[in-house]
Amino acid sequence: MLANHCEITINEHAYIKILPDTQYNLEVWKQPTTTKQSQRIGRMDYKYHRDAFAGFIYRLFPQIDMIQIHNLQKQINPFFELEI
């Protein structure tokens, strides 16, 4: 496991993994209810494409609202020295 990463919870079955030093520095992982192995369901270069984050997350989780997306970005931005 990489020492320089963070995980941010989306819901009880999914989380965001922040990997600031990689090309695709934001990954979305889902914990299936039937197995113990997580599965990556999406990834993006957040540092340069953060404007597309809301659409990216909404496509993966249509039940999420804009306030939840905004709160996720408030947690993510400090890892990239960004403000929201």
C-alpha positions in Angstrom: 0.0 0.0 0.0 1.3 3.5 -0.8 2.3 5.6 2.1 1.2 8.9 0.4 -2.6 8.3 -0.1 -5.9 9.0 1.6 -9.3 7.5 1.5 -12.5 9.5 1.6 -15.8 7.8 2.2 -18.6 8.3 -0.3 -21.1 6.0 1.3 -21.1 2.7 3.2 -20.0 0.8 0.1 -17.7 3.2 -1.8 -14.8 5.4 -1.2 -12.4 7.7 -3.0 -8.7 7.0 -2.9 -6.4 10.0 -3.4 -3.0 9.3 -4.9 -1.5 12.8 -5.4 1.8 11.6 -7.1 0.2 9.6 -9.9 -1.2 10.4 -13.3 -4.7 9.3 -12.3 -4.6 10.8 -8.9 -8.3 10.1 -7.9 -9.8 6.6 -7.9 -13.2 5.5 -6.9 -13.5 2.1 -5.3 -16.5 0.0 -4.4 -16.7 -2.6 -1.8 -19.0 -5.4 -3.1 -21.4 -6.8 -0.5 -20.8 -10.4 -1.6 -17.0 -10.4 -1.5 -14.3 -8.9 0.6 -12.3 -7.6 -2.4 -12.7 -3.9 -3.4 -13.1 -3.1 -7.1 -12.0 0.2 -8.8 -14.9 1.6 -10.7 -13.4 4.8 -11.9 -10.4 7.1 -12.0 -9.5 10.6 -13.1 -6.8 13.2 -13.1 -8.4 15.4 -10.5 -5.7 18.1 -10.3 -6.3 19.1 -14.0 -9.9 18.1 -14.5 -11.6 18.9 -11.2 -14.3 20.8 -13.1 -15.5 17.5 -14.4 -15.6 15.9 -10.9 -19.3 16.5 -10.3 -20.3 14.7 -13.6 -17.8 12.0 -13.0 -19.2 11.2 -9.5 -22.9 11.6 -10.6 -22.4 9.0 -13.4 -21.1 6.5 -10.9 -23.7 7.4 -8.2 -26.8 8.9 -9.6 -28.4 9.1 -6.2 -25.8 11.6 -4.9 -26.7 15.3 -4.8 -24.7 18.4 -5.4 -24.2 19.2 -1.8 -22.7 15.8 -1.2 -20.4 16.3 -4.2 -19.4 19.7 -2.9 -18.6 18.2 0.5 -16.4 15.6 -1.1 -14.5 18.2 -3.0 -13.9 20.2 0.2 -12.2 17.0 1.6 -10.2 16.3 -1.6 -8.9 19.8 -2.5 -6.4 20.2 0.4 -4.5 17.2 -1.0 -3.9 19.1 -4.2 -3.5 22.5 -2.5 -6.7 23.7 -4.1 -9.6 25.7 -2.6 -13.2 25.4 -3.3 
